[in-house]
Amino acid sequence: MTEWWFNSRTGEVEEGPQSLSLDRIGPFKSREEASRALEIISQRARDWAEEDQADWDDD
């Protein structure tokens, strides 16, 4: 199965790990998903922040 990566330095999608791990985000299941990497990680960060806040609110 092919893995796709987003290169945060160049802004390019890569098939398989081609660049330094420092510059890669992924892996993703498709080229389209990798092209949305920044959107996906931003949404995940918002979701985690909401979960953390809910945990604090429960105390």
N, C-alpha and C positions, 0 to 999 in steps of 0.2 A: 504494500500500500504506500503510495506516495505521500510524503508529508510536505507541507508548505510552510514557509517562514516569511516574516516581514522584517526587512532590514531597516532598523530605525535610523541609521546613518544616511542611507541613500533614498529611503522611501520606496524601495522596490520590493516586489514579491519574489521569493526564490523557491525553486523546486528542489527540495532537499537542503540540508545545511551546507551552504556555500561560503558563508562569511564567518567572521569571528563570533563566538557566542555572545560576547559583549554587545554586539550590534543586532542580534537576532531576537525576535519575539515569536514564540510558537513552541511546538508545531501546531498547525491547523490542518483540518481535514480537506480543505479545498482552497484553490487559488482565491476565490471570491471571499471566503472567510478570512484568509490572510490579508487581503487588501483592506479589510475592515478592522485590522488589529487594534489600531488606536481607539476606535469607537468601542470595540469589545472590551478592552482593558479599562477604559473609562467607566463603562457601565458596571463592570465587575467591582471596581473600586467604590462606586456609589452604593452598590448593593451591600458590600461588606461594611461600609460606614454605617448604613442604616441598621444592619444586624448588630454591630457593636453598640450603637446608640440604644437599640432596644434592650440589649443585655444590661446596659448601665441603668436604663429606666426601670428595669425590673427590681433593682436593689433598693 
